[in-house]
Amino acid sequence: MISRREFLSLTLGLTAGLLFPGPKLSLSASSPQFFFAQLKYRGGEWDPNPDFVEPMIEELELRTSIDGMKERRVTTLSDPDLFFYPFLYIAGKYEFDPFTPQEREMLRRFLTYGGFLFAEDTVGAKGFGFDQAFRREMKQVLPDHELKRLPADHSVYQSFYIIGNIGGRQKVNSYLEGMTIDGWTPVIYSQNDLSGAWEKDRFGKWVHECVPGGEFQRSAAFKMGINIIVYSLTSDYKKDVIHHPFIMRRQSL
Amino acid sequence: MTLDQITIAPIFPMWLIFLLFVFGAASAILQFFLIRRRLGHSKALIISILRLGAILFLISFALNPSLVVKKEHRTSPTVAILLDTSLSMGQPGQTGKASRLDEARAFLMEGQNPLLKSLSEKYEVKVFELGESLKAVEVDELARLKPGGVKGDLNAALQELRGKNTLAVLLSDGHLKWDSGQSNLPLFTVPMGNPIEYKDLLIKTVKAPTLAFRGREVVIDVTIKNYGYTGLTLPVLLKDGIKLLTAKNTHIQVSPGEVTTSLSFIPDEVGQKNLSISIPQQFGESLVANNSVNLSIKVVRDKIRVLMVSGNPSMNYRFMRMALKSDPSVDLLSFVILRTPSDILNVPTQELSLIPFPVETLFSKEIKNFDLLIFDNVSYSLYLSPHHLESIRDFVREGGGFAAIGGPHLLDEGRYAVTPIGEMLPVRSVGKEDYRRDSPTRVRLSQAGTVHPLTRLSLDVAGDGSDLLSFWQDMPPLDGINLLEAKSSSAVLLETVDGTPWPILTVSNYGKGRVLALATDYSWKWYMGKVARGKGNMAYLKLVDRMVRWLTKDPGLDPVQMTLPENPGSIGKETEIRIKLREGDLAPNLRSPVLFSVFSPEGLKIESKLKPTEQPSEYLGSFLPQKGGIYKIKVETQAGHLEEFMVIAGPLESLDAAPDHEQLKMISSSTGGKYLSNADNLLREIEGDTQKRGSRFIEEKRSSVWATPYVMAIVLGLLVSEWYFRRRWGLV
């Protein structure tokens, strides 16, 4: 017997795969400096918002000096090219299967030596399947570090916009969480379904409504997304002494 | 005359000898009582006395008596004349016309009754030159003696003369090495020079660091000694070549006396600073050459200040920033252009964290405060005006470092070509399409790259035993590269493997500075590629570190290391320099010959030697300085060259030539001699002294008593006589 959840996952996965197949690019093909590499895992639902990339990259290119690729790459933790992905993305709603020891070791090495992972629980509520599974796995991958609420003065809130409101499809948390190693936060975790707020269908319409804040909340989600991407490419650049007084002045306005 | 006496040197302890003596006497007395009844009183007494005598003789062997014979001999007195020929003896003497050495010669050989002649008539006279060592000279050689060299060692000289001479006469200005102490040889001192009339100013000591940090104050303590300039105020000058760095007035309060003053300056550029400290010549000064001192200070950075401008947020920026930030010796200021003028601004500016790019401040005013400028894929035409570009060129020309990191905007679509940036870059564009991101390509090391310190990082970072060539070829391929050609004045260190060999890492010198072009925006893959293979991140970190250090001329990266002697060299003494080449990780066929050159203070190449030591890649260079000043030492290899400077003190530099007659008085009094400046008085005193002491010596002969046959005959006679009487009287 197949469960309802498994059926839905399979149907959505197959639909996403058929209609919007992820590009099967390998290292032999060159790519722009920024692109999303989405992690495909076993169990659960690895691709809850399959159409978030293009709208996000369009906004990114429109607002910043970053050139991005409008197509994502789909990868797994056993992919040797993982280390060449600038922005690893993992999302889901439901619980997923535990990573293998080899996968955990690979992810540990990737994150310890400079890789970046943005994780999203898209279910719109705290403490459910993906949230539990992701926290479980991160405890295994980086046992000496905790997933903690990022303080308000963290560089991710100041890397491009000065963020006061996280935004997202659902307003679950007013903050991001992250794991910080020596001043650099290689893992950032959101439960507000940012990518759900970014997603558009083939006709250019928003796929999801943002509740309860509507379009203002969607706009905040894009700003937060841009900040996360800029942070992944500049690290704690905004903590440099030259920026600090300027940001302090702006925040006090 | 003979003085005889017997001395003993017991071979056993005295108590044991005494015990043996008592035991021998007791046995003789016992024998007397035993044989008295058989032989009668008188016969027993004779035999016992004979035995007692033999026993006592034998026991007294243990006392080891010696016969000492002393014989006194009379001799003709010998007088040693020591003539100080150290450098200070070349200074003016009493009259101020002739040198002290000339006056000493005249004292010995001139006048109505030349002292040397008078002494030779009465005594055996030996003349010695007291320079760096004691050397006997003939009288006719005296005229040829010249002042020079260091102070003579009087203690060593007296040690050598002791026992062979009755007394010694020293003609000196008092500049001698002398540790006060007793001497068996009386020394009569004759002062040369006039301490009252002597006038001089000299730089006695200079305390300065050999290493200084750029931008930090360097303090140099200068001690000035004076003779005869009470109340004078004079400037002490610190110069770099002919450029005056600082000057300070110093007031002299007492004479003779010393005053110490501190000079300070802030070095503004790294490298060797050849400085001089001087005081102006004053009227009546005896010696001018000691009014200046040369010194050499190496100026290094405390921190390397790097300004990095990135055209957009990128992985290249993040990884390079991470590498630069991980180095505690680097002080990084970076700017990332987060949005271009064409990007839309859909929020109020106060919601942006962006700060204005302070181009005018950075590139017109502050640029000189940096050591290295990195342009990472920057489109200059949007932000920088022509005078900013000229300012950057001037910065490099004056010794700064410049790195251009690749990407679509490396050459700003050819617009750099006609700018000062294009002039100094080691590469040029081959067309408008100067960036390619179609197929990843690997890199290989060029011939120049195998010996260049920037790319020669196989053994210390690879850690997998791979050789230098395969280390680079195993690096992950680069997705995007700039299509450039190297200028003829530059060196390509890395180039692409596939198809046309495009230069990837190219370096060159520009003015006093260094320039580098890394024609890719994917060098970060060299970091993650090694991590993916489980080999850590050291290769990339080391590459960035070496890029920074090479561009900022860090001496630690030089392929040649030179170790100068700890003590400053001196004229006429061979000076040795240890040279170490960093070629340990090179194959023998890539090792280069070593050229060693030394240049005199006038810039002329002088004779030098170079020989390998027992250590691999280590050499010992040497040269013989003939004059004081700053010598340039140059080592050249295929991998690079190194220049160092070495100060050789001039012969008169810091020379305190004031006559020290107090020391002469002290020397004569502690040796039992006299301090005299008049030849007649000296002659009289010598006569009196030789008579008082008498010219004699005692010969002492020592012979063992038991070594004589007579004593042995007596012992044998006693024993034979006893045996004879015993036999005759029927005891045997």
Interface residues (C-beta under 8 A of the other chain):
Chain A: L27 S28 A29 S30 S31 P32 Q33 F34 L62 R63 T64 S65 I66 D67 P80 L82 F83 F84 P86 R109 F110 Y113 G114 G115 Q158 S159 F160 Y161 I162 W184 K223 I229 V230 S232 L233 T234 S235 Y237 K238 D240 I242 H243 F246 I247 R250 L253
Chain B: G311 N312 P313 S314 M315 N316 Y317 R318 F319 R321 M322 L333 S334 V336 I337 L338 R339 T340 D343 I344 L345 N346 V347 Q350 E351 L352 S353 L354 I355 R437 D438 S439 P440 P476 P477 D479 G480 D521 K525 Y527 M528 G529 V531 A532 G534 G536 N537
